[in-house]
């Protein structure tokens, strides 16, 4: 039986997903080094998820409908674990928005001791830089907690343990015992990250625009359609839907600057 490496496993992986991480890293590094980083900020969609509930697949179904790019944990962590690229991303963002991440950290550190080492700083800098580069859908890692609330459509995707185990078994061709073991390990890792970065044990429903339970909405395309409609209404609905959603979301994102009040 082949060995299953958790580091190479991405829950909800969509079959059309393609990305060359090395090429992407070189592109971003070159832009930062040359000072040719053109801001193309638009409102961001963030999927928070219970591991294995299908959020990544939903994101990949939604992205081409609205002209967005999916940024998942893989590329966030690739940049964060590359010391040189992570440092460049952090330096770029800190220069452009001085004190922003420090203020975010202070907000979560008021009552609970949290740990933001270089990895966490690089991770969040990478997310914010990528959102500055192009219209993005982010999946995982608490992105909604570090972005201005008016700049993000925040969606929580949940499902029961049995539903998630069945997806693991089906998508990765695992036996049930193996799938449950993997799910437990990944749930623990996710929980530890949130405790470390935000001092939070779990996501609160009040943090999100919507919470979707995939036990009841079982077709990912249905969920993608719901989120797409909500996104269009939130950022273009006030214009009767006549404004291009991408342009409308850019207008919303323009409200964000270095003096913006942080709200979550």
C-alpha positions in Angstrom: 0.0 0.0 0.0 1.4 3.5 -0.9 2.4 5.7 2.0 0.1 8.7 2.4 2.0 11.9 3.2 -0.1 14.5 4.9 2.1 17.2 3.6 1.1 16.3 0.1 -2.6 15.9 0.7 -5.0 18.8 0.1 -8.6 18.1 1.1 -11.2 18.9 -1.6 -8.6 18.9 -4.3 -10.3 19.7 -7.6 -9.3 17.7 -10.7 -8.6 20.8 -12.8 -6.2 22.3 -10.3 -2.8 23.3 -11.8 0.0 25.4 -10.4 3.8 25.5 -10.6 4.8 26.7 -7.2 8.4 27.3 -8.2 7.3 29.5 -11.1 4.8 31.4 -9.0 7.5 32.0 -6.4 10.0 33.3 -8.9 7.3 35.6 -10.4 6.4 37.1 -7.1 10.1 37.4 -6.0 11.0 39.2 -9.3 8.1 41.6 -8.9 9.1 42.5 -5.4 12.8 42.8 -6.2 12.2 45.0 -9.2 9.7 47.3 -7.5 7.2 46.6 -10.2 4.5 45.3 -8.0 1.3 46.7 -9.4 -1.6 46.9 -7.0 -4.7 45.2 -8.3 -6.6 44.9 -5.1 -10.1 43.7 -5.2 -12.5 42.4 -2.5 -11.4 39.0 -1.3 -13.4 35.8 -0.7 -12.2 33.6 2.1 -13.3 30.1 2.8 -12.8 28.9 6.3 -13.4 25.2 6.6 -13.6 22.1 8.6 -10.9 20.0 7.0 -12.2 17.7 4.3 -15.6 19.5 3.9 -14.9 20.4 0.3 -14.1 24.1 0.5 -11.1 23.9 -1.9 -13.2 22.2 -4.6 -15.9 24.9 -4.1 -13.3 27.6 -4.5 -12.0 26.1 -7.8 -15.6 25.9 -9.1 -16.3 29.5 -8.2 -13.0 31.2 -9.3 -13.5 31.1 -13.2 -17.1 32.4 -12.8 -15.9 35.7 -11.3 -12.4 35.9 -12.7 -10.5 35.2 -9.5 -7.5 33.1 -8.6 -7.5 30.5 -5.8 -4.8 30.9 -3.2 -4.8 27.9 -0.8 -2.7 26.8 2.1 -0.1 25.2 -0.3 1.0 28.5 -1.8 0.7 30.5 1.4 2.9 28.0 3.2 5.3 27.7 0.3 6.1 31.4 0.6 6.1 31.4 4.4 8.6 28.6 4.5 10.9 30.2 1.9 12.8 32.6 4.2 14.0 34.9 1.4 10.7 35.2 -0.3 8.8 35.4 3.0 11.1 38.2 4.1 10.6 40.1 0.9 6.8 39.8 1.2 6.9 40.9 4.8 9.1 43.9 4.0 6.9 44.9 1.1 3.7 44.8 3.1 5.2 46.4 6.2 6.5 49.3 4.0 3.2 49.7 2.2 1.0 49.4 5.3 3.2 50.2 8.3 2.0 48.8 11.6 -1.0 46.9 10.2 0.0 43.4 11.1 1.3 44.6 14.5 -2.1 46.1 15.2 -3.8 42.8 14.2 -1.5 40.9 16.6 -2.1 43.3 19.4 -5.9 42.9 18.9 -5.7 39.2 19.4 -3.0 39.4 22.1 -5.0 41.6 24.5 -6.3 38.7 26.6 -4.5 35.6 25.4 -0.8 34.9 24.8 -0.3 34.3 21.1 2.9 33.4 19.2 3.8 35.2 15.9 7.2 33.9 14.9 8.7 34.5 11.5 6.6 31.7 10.0 3.3 33.3 11.0 4.4 36.8 10.0 5.6 35.6 6.6 2.4 33.6 6.1 0.1 36.5 6.8 2.3 38.9 4.8 2.1 36.5 1.9 -1.7 36.4 2.0 -2.0 40.1 2.0 0.6 40.6 -0.7 -1.1 38.0 -3.0 -4.4 39.8 -2.4 -2.7 43.0 -3.5 -1.4 41.3 -6.7 -4.6 40.0 -8.1 -8.3 39.2 -7.2 -8.1 36.2 -4.9 -10.2 33.5 -3.2 -8.3 32.3 -0.1 -8.8 29.0 1.5 -7.9 28.3 5.1 -5.5 29.8 7.7 -7.9 32.4 9.2 -7.5 34.9 6.4 -10.8 36.6 7.3 -9.4 37.5 10.7 -6.5 39.5 9.3 -8.3 41.4 6.6 -10.6 44.5 7.0 -14.1 43.2 7.4 -15.5 45.3 4.5 -12.9 43.9 2.2 -13.8 40.3 2.5 -16.7 37.9 1.9 -16.1 35.4 4.6 -17.7 31.9 4.2 -17.5 29.0 6.7 -17.8 25.5 5.1 -18.6 22.8 7.6 -19.6 19.1 7.6 -20.0 16.3 10.0 -17.1 14.0 10.8 -18.8 11.1 8.9 -19.3 13.3 5.8 -15.6 14.3 5.8 -14.4 10.8 6.4 -16.4 9.6 3.5 -14.9 12.3 1.2 -11.4 11.3 2.3 -12.2 7.6 1.6 -13.7 8.4 -1.8 -11.2 11.1 -3.0 -8.0 9.5 -1.7 -9.1 5.8 -2.0 -8.5 5.2 1.7 -9.9 2.7 4.1 -12.1 4.1 6.8 -9.6 3.7 9.7 -6.9 5.4 7.7 -9.2 8.3 6.7 -10.3 8.8 10.3 -6.7 8.8 11.5 -5.7 11.4 8.9 -8.7 13.6 9.7 -8.0 13.6 13.4 -4.4 14.5 12.8 -5.2 17.4 10.4 -8.0 18.7 12.7 -5.5 18.8 15.6 -2.9 20.6 13.5 -5.5 23.2 12.4 -6.7 23.7 16.0 -3.1 24.2 17.2 -2.4 26.8 14.5 -5.4 28.9 15.5 -4.5 28.7 19.1 -0.9 29.7 18.3 -1.8 32.5 15.9 -5.1 33.9 17.3 -5.6 32.4 20.7 -8.8 30.8 19.5 -10.0 27.3 20.0 -12.6 27.4 17.2 -14.2 29.6 14.7 -17.3 31.5 15.8 -20.3 31.8 13.5 -20.4 35.6 14.1 -17.1 35.9 12.2 -18.7 35.0 8.9 -21.1 36.3 6.3 -22.5 32.8 5.9 -22.0 29.3 7.2 -22.8 26.4 4.9 -23.3 22.8 6.0 -22.3 20.4 3.3 -24.2 17.6 4.9 -27.3 19.3 3.5 -25.9 21.1 0.5 -24.1 18.1 -0.9 -23.3 19.3 -4.4 -20.2 21.7 -4.5 -21.6 23.4 -7.6 -24.7 24.4 -5.6 -22.5 26.0 -2.9 -20.4 27.8 -5.5 -23.5 29.3 -7.0 -24.8 30.4 -3.6 -21.5 32.1 -2.8 -21.2 33.7 -6.2 -24.7 35.2 -5.9 -24.0 36.5 -2.4 -20.7 38.0 -3.6 -22.3 39.8 -6.5 -25.1 41.1 -4.3 -22.6 42.3 -1.6 -20.3 44.2 -4.0 -22.4 45.0 -7.0 -26.0 44.6 -5.9 -26.4 48.2 -5.0 -25.9 49.0 -8.7 -28.7 46.7 -9.7 -26.2 44.1 -10.9 -25.2 46.2 -13.9 -21.6 46.8 -12.6 -19.0 44.2 -13.3 -18.5 42.4 -10.0 -14.7 42.6 -10.4 -14.8 46.4 -10.8 -17.3 46.7 -7.9 -15.1 44.7 -5.6 -12.1 46.8 -6.5 -14.1 49.9 -5.5 -14.9 48.3 -2.2 -11.3 47.4 -1.6 -10.1 50.9 -2.3 -11.5 51.8 1.1 -8.6 50.0 2.6 -5.5 52.0 3.3 -2.8 52.3 6.0 -5.1 54.4 8.3 -8.1 52.1 8.0 -9.7 51.1 11.2 -9.4 47.4 11.8 -12.7 45.6 12.2 -13.3 41.9 12.5 
